[in-house]
Amino acid sequence: MSDTGRFLREFARDPLHTAAIAPSSPALAAAMTASLPDTGDPVVVELGPGTGAFTGAVQERLGGRGRHVAIERHREWAGLLRRRFPRVDVVYADVATLPTVLADRGITSVDAVVSGLPWAAYAPGRGLHAMITDAMTPTGVFTQFAYSWTRWAPPAQRQLADLRAHFGDVVTSPTVWRNLPPAVVHRARQPLTRPPRGVIHPPPR
């Protein structure tokens, strides 16, 4: 089965969590990974890699450097990713287990997070953006795409507002027209970390 066929089947079965009818294009993958560190040995975490449209671009960008962990909740797609990208640490799990996934691997900080997740993953109460910022280095970068025709829908606006509440710098790219459907990329930097539990910062004087 082609990757497009896999997406169509999963969209028909579970549109809330699949939220796409086709894999992302090379143009969108390039835009999603353009901000990844181009030197050193960065730790990159990919959320919701699907069939690997962004995974391949991350691997190309890293060129054998660093670590690449991909968390996929679909068992069949996780197996497919392991076969296609043997250098990637593919984890079959829900992204809500991100802190545990990192702790199990001895990862204390992440340099970049690339997200192919739908709106549902950022539903109120899940706290996913907080998990991401807690895991990132101060210079880390987070990228999330959004389809242009749904950008102004209330769920997309809530997701973007929550992103801005957790990062000091959020920039939206021009529309990537060479994608089905066209999309934009939100690039977020300056993660705003929370104080440890039990620590209350005094109000400013």
Buried (B, 14 or more C-beta within 10 A) or exposed (E): EEBEEBBBEBBEEEEEBBBBBBBBBEBBBBBBBBBBBEEEEBBBBBBBBBBBBBBBBBBEBBEEBBBBBBBBBBEEBBEBBBEBBEEBBBBBBEBBBBEEBBEEEEBEEBBBBBBBBBBBBBBEEBBBBBBBBBBBBEEBBBBBBBBBEEBEEEBBEBBBEBBBEBBEEBEEBEBBEEBBEBBBBBBBBBBEEEEEEEEEEEEEE
